[in-house]
């Protein structure tokens, strides 16, 4: 991967899953963009009780979530 500019706190993850429907692997999506202290993608109601929920977040400062921030502030 090549970044257009220096990445302050790159966090790149590669995930692999098995058992997804090969013809229709995505059930529903939600997305949003904005400029605030809170990330919110909007709601997404799945049609299957066992769906895999995948979320991603891009911020310009630090992301605070269920775990404490990393020691370097990223």
N, C-alpha and C positions, 0 to 999 in steps of 0.2 A: 504494500500500500504506500502511496506517495501523498503527502499532505501538501496543499498549496502554499502553506506557510508553516512556520514552526509550531508544533503542537505542544502546548503548555503541559497538559496532563493526558497524553494518549492512553486510552484503555480499549484495546482491541481484543475481541473474544471471538473464537470460532466454535460454533455449536453444531452438533449433528444429532439428529433424532431418527428413529425408525418407527414404522407403523402408520405414517401419515398417508392419507388418501392420495394415490398418485395422480388422479384425475382432477381433484378439487381439494388441494391441501389447505387452503385458507378459507375459514368460515366467515369471519367478519374482521374489519379493520376500523381503527379510529386514529385520528391524527389532529394535531393542532400546532400552532406556533404563536409566539407572543413575546412580550417583554415584561416579566414580572418575577417576583420571588417564589412563585409556586408553579410547578409543572402540572399540567392537566391535559390529557389527550382527548377527553370526552369519554362517553360511555360506549361500550360495545357489548351487546347481548349475544352470547353464543347459542347455538342450537343443540349442542351436545354436552352432556354433563362432564365428559372426560376430555374436553378440549385442552390443548396446551396454550397457556396464556404467555405471550412474549411481549415484553415492553422494552423500549429504548428511550434514552434521554440525551440530548445534546445541550450543554450549557457553556457559557463563556467564563464562568467563575468556578464555583465549587458546587457539587451535588451533595446534599445531606439527605440521607434516607434512613432505612431501618437500622443501619449500622453507623457507627461514628465515622467522621471524616478521616481520610488517610492522613498520616503524620505530615506530609508535605503540603496539605491544604487542597489537594486535588479531589 
